[in-house]
Amino acid sequence: MHQEKIEAIKAAIAAADAQNADELEAYRMKFISKKSVVGELFAAMGQIPNEEKRAYGQLVNSVKQLAEAKFQELIEKVNTANKKAKSADLDLTLPPSNHAIGGIHPLTATRQRIIEIFERIGFNLSEGPEIEDDWHNFTALNFPENHPAREMQDTFFIEKNPDIALRTHTSSVQVRVMENQKPPIRTLSPGRVYRNEAISARAHCIFHQVEGLYVDENVGFADLKNTLYHFAKEMFGKGTKVRFRPSFFPFTEPSAEIDISCLLCGGAGCNVCKGTGWVEIGGSGMVDPHVLENCGIDSKKYTGFAFGMGIERIAMLKYQIKDLRLFTENDVRFLKQFRSIL
Ligand code: 2NL
């Protein structure tokens, strides 16, 4: 008796179809759910004589499997039909959705502008490793054995091998250039540098520098001054004044800090320049002859000048950014403000 009923149900499953979600649900109710015809077959188990139960159970299970396989088939069919309908509905005349377009990071923009200015007057770009050895970061640059920068408090050393450290300036790149190339050398070395500093509004353990180096016959301090005059006017505007203040670096002699007239007050005195009318943008000097010799350059024939500037510092001056931490926090409310500086 149930043989016939089961055959009828199988036929109904085979013939079933669905065009949409509602019809899928109707199929599920009819053939899969507890109250479905298949569910009823299971419920009828009680009335089956014990000796037939095993055969009946197998039969009903095969119907259940059939019903479920068909259900999967119908789900896939409806899904592909939906997708097709969607793409057919596509209106190519609609305006696009508004994807937010990113902006150039202010440090990137500042670095690119600096590079552009120096490339136009014949400097090329050089890069080098951020993990440096003692020679390229300190010794070749005339740092004495007991210089404080060689201490753990100032520099990140590799504990297992104190000959290796994170570079503290990009001068190490220029040492490599001098070791590998013959003058004339005119090169610019931008890059990330590391110092063991407590992070604050004015200091960070990771920051960016750009250094420049010019080595040739008869390079003098006048060349240094004019190059940096040109840079300051290009970078900060025609009216910018430049001042050199005597200073000291182990790798230059003589050495000078580079100041520019305060961008905010034009030299009258304000809180950015602390009332002096001047702000420091970097350091410079004539390359110490020992450094040239350390790098295999004949200091009797060649002279050179070099300078170094902090990219964060220049960006802060140019865009009046008050806190260095903003550069690395990636807060879109900060970054959004530079969308137009391309
Ligand atoms: C600063 C000062 C400076 C240099 C960097 C340099 C590089 C070589 C030889 C000699 Cl290979 N000098 N670089 C020179 C003077 C100053 O940086 O305040 N930087 C942020």
Residues whose N, C-alpha, C, O or C-beta is under 5 A from the ligand:
A	BS01	2NL	S171 Q174 V175 E211 F249 F251 T252 G282 G283 S284 G285 V287 A306 F307 G308 M309 G310
